[in-house]
Amino acid sequence: MKKNKPTPVSAEKRKKLADLLYNLVPEEQILSSDLKGVRLFRIDEPAPKAQKAYEPGIIILAQGQKKIFLGSDVYTYDSGNYLVLSVPLPLECETLASPEEPILGIYITVDPTSVGEIMLEMDDVRLDEEELPKGIYSAPLNDLLTDAAIRLTEALHNPQETKILGPTIVKEIIYRVLCRKEGGALQALAYRNRKFFQIARALHRIHESFDKDLDVRSLAFDAGMSISTFHSSFKAVTNASPIQYIKNVRLHKARILMLQEGLNAYNAAIQVGYESPSQFSREYKRFFGTPPGKDTASFRTEQEEKSGMDADKVIAI
């Protein structure tokens, strides 16, 4: 028997979700809602491929398109496809948007606890504990997930409904994502895939201690793996070697310090663990495509011309 292909979400439902988000986010910005872990965002201008740092979450777009590049893999999310990240990942991102058709979206933060609580109530979860899923994937939106996103945005229009209905709808969205055949990366995040959980824990340590002296041997030891197993498992999840991932995290953290807190390149380099500011400048230019001083100057010029997104632009959506 042939499996039915997923039915595309109707144009009517996509428009309804977009209209609701237009009302909530009338100008270009990243908006933290009154519901914990839920952000809304609008982007009016296109942007070429650039380095971004993504947090674990589920991203649903009502309009517009973004493309994520991870090595040779490309992940597209738009009004027909959602994106899931089960671990924090430095990525390259391309934005397709315009003032006439801006990107409108919802970002729902996920963590092992919330995922695990839902999985404990699911009776039919079947996982391959040896399979090591990647920390990112995109999948087609269906009516059930779109309907939940519509109800979430409707609830966000009313403070009381946000408080009472919001958490339940967020739980439903996570549940709907977990139920899809592509949901293994989120399922693995909870606790049933030992290797994935060990790598996720190592990533957490890197993000918490990026300014410290981190080496592959100690990370592997903490994860309870041999160096070779840790290295291969780490790359399978993140598509980067541990050393490259640490470097990428430090560069992103330094950029945030310069853009949001006004630090100069020298002080930012020292704070994120670089001993040589000149090495930091070289690696920053290689990674972001422009020297740190020029990057921060152009960002501040853009802020003066357009205040909508402000320093929140360094938060990937």
C-alpha positions in Angstrom: 0.0 0.0 0.0 1.3 3.4 -1.0 1.8 6.0 1.8 -0.2 9.2 1.3 2.0 12.2 0.7 1.5 15.0 3.2 -1.2 17.5 2.1 0.1 21.1 1.7 -1.4 23.6 4.1 -4.1 25.6 2.5 -3.4 29.2 1.4 -6.3 30.3 3.6 -4.7 28.9 6.7 -1.3 30.4 5.8 -2.9 33.8 5.3 -4.8 33.6 8.6 -1.5 32.9 10.5 0.3 35.7 8.6 -2.5 38.2 9.4 -2.5 37.3 13.1 1.3 37.8 13.2 1.0 41.1 11.3 -1.2 42.4 14.1 1.2 41.2 16.8 4.4 42.3 15.1 3.5 45.4 13.0 7.1 46.4 12.4 10.5 44.7 12.0 11.6 43.3 15.3 12.1 40.3 17.5 9.4 40.3 20.1 9.5 38.4 23.3 5.9 37.4 24.1 4.4 37.1 27.5 4.6 33.3 27.1 7.9 31.9 28.4 10.0 30.5 25.6 8.0 32.0 22.7 9.3 34.8 20.5 7.6 36.4 17.5 9.6 38.0 14.7 9.3 40.0 11.5 12.1 40.7 9.0 11.5 43.2 6.2 14.7 43.0 4.2 16.6 40.2 2.4 20.1 39.2 3.7 22.8 37.3 1.9 24.3 34.1 3.4 25.9 35.0 6.8 27.0 33.4 10.0 24.4 33.0 12.7 24.1 31.2 16.1 20.9 29.3 16.5 19.4 28.2 19.8 17.4 24.9 20.2 13.9 25.5 19.1 11.0 25.0 16.7 10.6 27.8 14.1 7.3 28.2 12.1 7.0 30.8 9.4 3.7 32.1 8.1 5.4 34.0 5.3 8.9 34.5 3.7 11.7 32.0 3.4 15.0 31.3 5.1 17.8 28.8 4.1 20.2 27.2 6.4 23.6 25.9 5.2 25.4 23.3 7.3 28.3 21.9 5.4 26.9 20.5 2.1 23.4 20.3 3.6 20.7 22.9 2.9 17.6 23.3 5.1 14.7 25.5 3.9 12.0 26.8 6.1 9.0 28.8 4.9 5.2 28.8 5.0 5.3 25.2 4.0 8.2 23.8 6.1 9.2 24.3 9.7 12.7 24.1 11.2 13.8 22.2 14.3 17.1 22.5 16.2 17.6 20.2 19.1 21.1 21.6 20.0 22.7 25.0 19.6 24.4 25.4 16.3 26.5 28.0 14.5 25.1 28.1 11.0 25.1 30.1 7.7 21.7 31.6 7.0 20.2 33.3 3.9 17.1 35.4 4.2 14.5 36.0 1.5 12.1 38.8 2.4 10.8 42.2 1.3 8.8 45.1 2.8 5.9 43.9 0.7 6.2 40.3 1.9 8.2 40.3 5.2 9.2 37.1 7.0 6.7 36.5 9.8 7.4 33.7 12.3 7.2 32.0 15.7 10.2 30.7 17.6 9.5 28.2 20.4 12.4 27.3 22.6 12.8 23.6 23.4 14.8 21.8 26.2 15.3 18.2 27.3 12.9 18.7 30.3 9.9 19.8 28.3 10.5 17.2 25.6 11.0 14.5 28.2 7.8 15.3 30.1 5.8 14.9 26.9 7.5 11.7 25.9 6.8 10.2 29.3 3.1 10.4 28.4 3.5 8.9 25.0 3.0 5.2 24.8 4.2 4.5 21.2 7.6 6.0 21.0 10.0 3.8 19.2 13.6 4.9 19.1 16.8 3.4 17.8 19.3 4.1 20.6 22.2 3.5 18.3 21.2 5.9 15.5 22.7 9.4 15.9 20.5 12.0 14.4 21.7 15.5 13.3 20.9 18.4 15.5 18.8 20.1 12.8 16.1 19.3 10.3 13.2 20.8 8.3 9.9 19.1 7.6 6.6 19.9 5.9 4.0 21.7 7.9 0.7 19.9 8.1 -2.8 21.1 9.1 -2.5 19.9 12.7 0.6 21.9 13.4 -0.6 25.0 11.5 -3.9 24.9 13.4 -2.0 24.8 16.7 0.2 27.8 15.5 -2.9 29.7 14.6 -4.5 29.1 18.0 -1.2 30.1 19.7 -1.1 33.5 17.9 -4.8 34.0 18.6 -4.2 33.4 22.3 -1.2 35.8 22.3 -3.6 38.6 21.4 -5.2 38.3 24.9 -3.1 38.4 28.1 -5.5 36.1 30.0 -5.6 33.5 27.1 -1.8 33.7 26.8 -1.5 32.8 30.5 -4.2 30.1 30.6 -4.2 28.6 27.1 -0.7 29.4 25.9 1.3 26.7 27.8 -1.0 24.0 26.7 -0.8 25.0 23.0 3.0 25.2 23.1 3.0 21.7 24.6 0.7 20.5 21.7 3.1 22.0 19.1 6.1 20.2 20.6 4.0 17.0 20.8 3.0 17.4 17.1 6.6 17.8 16.1 7.6 14.7 18.2 5.0 12.6 16.5 6.3 13.2 13.0 8.7 10.6 11.6 11.4 13.3 11.4 11.1 14.0 15.2 14.0 11.7 16.2 16.4 14.5 16.9 13.9 16.0 19.5 13.2 12.6 20.9 16.9 11.8 21.2 17.4 15.1 23.1 15.2 14.0 26.0 17.0 10.9 27.3 16.6 7.8 25.2 19.6 8.2 22.9 22.7 8.0 25.1 25.2 9.2 22.5 23.1 12.2 21.5 22.4 13.2 25.1 26.2 13.0 25.8 27.0 15.3 22.9 24.1 17.7 23.9 25.6 17.8 27.4 29.1 18.6 25.9 27.6 21.4 23.8 25.9 22.8 26.9 29.3 22.8 28.7 30.9 24.6 25.7 28.3 27.4 25.7 28.6 27.8 29.5 32.4 27.7 29.6 33.4 29.1 26.2 35.9 31.5 27.8 37.7 28.6 29.6 40.4 26.3 28.4 38.4 23.6 26.6 40.1 20.6 25.0 38.7 17.6 23.2 40.2 15.1 25.7 38.4 16.6 28.7 35.1 17.0 26.8 35.3 13.4 25.7 36.2 12.3 29.3 33.2 14.2 30.7 31.0 12.6 28.0 32.2 9.1 29.0 33.5 8.5 25.4 36.8 7.7 23.8 38.3 10.6 21.9 37.6 9.0 18.6 34.0 8.1 19.4 33.4 11.6 20.8 34.9 13.3 17.7 32.8 11.2 15.3 29.6 11.5 17.3 30.1 15.3 17.8 30.6 15.8 14.0 27.6 13.6 13.2 25.3 15.9 15.4 26.8 19.3 14.6 28.6 18.8 11.2 31.7 20.4 12.8 34.7 19.2 14.7 34.8 20.0 18.4 37.7 22.5 18.0 35.9 24.2 15.1 32.6 24.4 17.0 34.4 25.9 20.1 36.0 28.5 17.8 32.7 29.3 16.2 30.9 29.8 19.5 33.7 32.1 20.8 33.5 34.2 17.7 29.7 34.5 18.0 29.9 35.4 21.7 32.5 38.0 21.0 30.3 39.6 18.3 27.4 39.8 20.8 29.7 41.5 23.3 30.8 44.1 20.8 27.4 44.7 19.3 25.2 44.6 22.5 27.7 45.7 25.2 29.9 48.0 23.2 33.2 46.2 23.9 36.1 46.8 21.6 37.7 43.9 19.7 40.6 43.6 22.2 38.4 43.3 25.3 35.9 41.0 23.5 38.7 38.7 22.4 40.1 38.4 26.0 36.6 37.8 27.5 35.8 34.9 25.1 39.1 33.1 25.8 41.5 34.4 23.1 45.1 35.0 24.2 46.1 36.7 21.0 43.9 39.6 19.8 45.6 39.5 16.4 44.6 35.9 16.0 41.1 36.8 17.0 40.9 39.5 14.4 42.2 37.2 11.7 39.7 34.4 12.6 36.8 36.9 13.0 37.4 38.3 9.5 37.7 34.8 8.1 34.5 33.7 9.8 32.2 36.8 9.4 33.8 38.1 6.2 34.8 41.5 7.7 37.2 42.7 10.5 35.6 43.2 13.9 36.0 47.0 13.9 34.4 47.4 10.5 31.6 44.9 11.4 30.6 46.8 14.5 30.8 50.2 12.8 28.5 49.1 10.0 26.1 47.6 12.4 25.8 50.9 14.4 25.3 52.8 11.2 22.5 50.5 10.3 21.0 51.0 13.8 21.0 54.8 13.3 19.2 54.4 10.0 16.7 51.7 11.2 16.0 51.2 14.9 13.5 48.3 14.6 15.6 45.2 15.2 18.4 46.9 17.2 21.0 44.6 18.8 18.5 41.7 18.7 19.7 41.2 15.1 22.5 39.1 16.5 19.9 36.6 17.7 19.3 34.1 15.0 15.7 33.4 13.9 
